């Protein structure tokens, strides 16, 4: 069951092609140790940035929300529902 679900997750992630999403670089769903590699996205999580620097200025929040909206649009366009959207991601 895990293997089948992991293969579905990899296929779904490969369908997502957006400016604000991390592309899948490679994967192996057949080996004993299944894995998925995505492009590295440098920087802290939103939760870490707010914890370190305090509330973000409004212009930064507006840019962040615009990027998130674009990413979610691409994700939903690929037929995926993101079920784990939170500041610590």
SETI-793362 format. One line per 5 residues: number of its first residue (from 0); their letters; for each residue x, y, z of C-alpha. Coordinates in Angstrom, 2 decimals, m for minus. Example, Ala and Ser with C-alpha at 12.3 -4.5 7.8 and 13.67 -1.06 7.14 Angstrom:
% residues 2
0> as> 12.30:m4.50:7.80 ~ 13.67:m1.06:7.14
END
This chain:
% residues 89
0> xxxxx> 0.00:0.00:0.00 ~ 2.78:2.47:0.88 ~ 4.62:1.80:m2.39 ~ 1.50:2.43:m4.47 ~ 0.69:5.65:m2.62
5> xxxxx> 4.29:6.86:m2.90 ~ 4.26:6.22:m6.66 ~ 1.05:8.25:m6.93 ~ 2.62:11.11:m4.94 ~ 5.69:11.13:m7.21
10> xxxxx> 3.53:11.16:m10.36 ~ 1.45:14.01:m8.94 ~ 4.55:16.03:m8.01 ~ 5.96:15.55:m11.53 ~ 2.81:17.13:m13.01
15> xxxxx> 3.39:20.38:m11.09 ~ 5.38:22.85:m13.20 ~ 5.33:26.34:m11.72 ~ 7.58:29.30:m11.07 ~ 6.91:29.08:m7.31
20> xxxxx> 7.08:25.30:m6.89 ~ 10.13:23.06:m6.46 ~ 10.44:20.73:m9.47 ~ 11.06:17.01:m9.11 ~ 14.67:16.26:m10.06
25> xxxxx> 14.58:12.47:m9.83 ~ 12.95:9.60:m7.97 ~ 13.06:5.86:m7.46 ~ 9.79:4.19:m6.63 ~ 10.95:0.64:m7.35
30> xxxxx> 13.90:0.11:m5.01 ~ 13.69:m1.09:m1.40 ~ 14.40:2.51:m0.26 ~ 12.04:4.66:m2.27 ~ 12.99:8.32:m2.63
35> xxxxx> 12.05:11.59:m4.25 ~ 14.43:14.50:m4.89 ~ 13.23:18.04:m5.58 ~ 15.17:21.19:m6.35 ~ 16.66:22.86:m3.27
40> xxxxx> 14.85:26.02:m2.21 ~ 17.18:28.12:m0.02 ~ 15.92:30.18:2.88 ~ 14.05:29.78:6.14 ~ 10.44:28.73:6.55
45> xxxxx> 7.92:31.50:7.15 ~ 7.64:30.42:10.80 ~ 11.42:30.67:11.28 ~ 11.61:34.08:9.56 ~ 8.83:35.52:11.74
50> xxxxx> 10.33:34.00:14.90 ~ 13.70:35.57:14.13 ~ 12.64:38.96:12.71 ~ 9.10:39.52:13.95 ~ 6.10:40.31:11.76
55> xxxxx> 6.86:40.84:8.09 ~ 6.20:44.24:6.50 ~ 3.02:44.50:4.42 ~ 4.82:44.68:1.02 ~ 6.69:41.44:1.84
60> xxxxx> 3.44:39.76:2.91 ~ 1.73:40.80:m0.33 ~ 4.58:39.34:m2.43 ~ 4.53:36.15:m0.37 ~ 0.77:35.75:m0.74
65> xxxxx> 0.95:36.38:m4.50 ~ 3.62:33.68:m4.87 ~ 1.65:31.25:m2.71 ~ m1.53:31.90:m4.70 ~ 0.32:31.26:m7.97
70> xxxxx> 1.86:28.05:m6.59 ~ m1.52:26.79:m5.34 ~ m3.10:27.66:m8.69 ~ m0.52:25.48:m10.48 ~ m0.87:22.69:m7.90
75> xxxxx> m4.66:22.68:m8.14 ~ m4.41:22.87:m11.94 ~ m2.49:19.58:m11.82 ~ m5.43:18.03:m9.95 ~ m3.74:18.06:m6.54
80> xxxxx> m5.07:19.31:m3.21 ~ m2.29:20.55:m0.91 ~ m3.21:19.21:2.53 ~ m0.24:20.45:4.54 ~ 0.09:24.19:3.91
85> xxxx> 1.52:25.85:7.02 ~ 4.13:28.47:7.99 ~ 6.67:25.82:9.05 ~ 6.83:24.34:5.54
END
